[in-house]
């Protein structure tokens, strides 16, 4: 007996059964699994429906095209999000490194600024940090978490140290900042920045600002 295919439409509803069922399957699995899952289920369904309905192949091609269009849309949206994140990061970096129109003379020590943090080199760094909004007029961190402030302190100590001190390690490097910022155990704060993955990016940002 020759193979026979069922008609396209239901005798009761007047619509294409193959197209409707495949469209429903794709709609469901795009929302509950994504394009790859939708494609897998469509292929399984089409393997049978192409045998049963004379428009099965056309319905299958249409739904595969629909899945491909959905994938393309997701890719475009992902690229747009990435570009927006890059623009936001660049704007933040530019704001941090934006040179001021008029360079003021270095601020003078106020209150109980520890000697190591009141050298000429240190005062130049305090000025740049104040201009960038990271430090207030009393040399206190602004908008920085304890972990972020510890990274800033570590960068300042590194830039103020001699080559020999960098090689041998600076003894008591946290103490001046603990006195100035009324904190304890900043070594642990710095370790937390390392654990959170913040340290490398912050180190580059602060170093770029303070080495201008």
RAQUI-V215872 format. One line per field, one symbol per residue. psi: psi as a letter, one per 40 degrees, with the letter a starting at -180 (. if undefined). A space follows every 10 residues. Layout:
psi=???
This chain:
psi=hihiiiidih eddfihdddd dddddddddd efdidddddd dddddddddd ddheeddddd dddddddddd dddddddddd dddddddddd ddddddehii dhhiihiiii bfhiddeeid dddddddddd deediaeefi ihehiddddd ddddddddde iiddddddhh hfdddddddd efiifedddd dddddeeddd ddddddddde e.
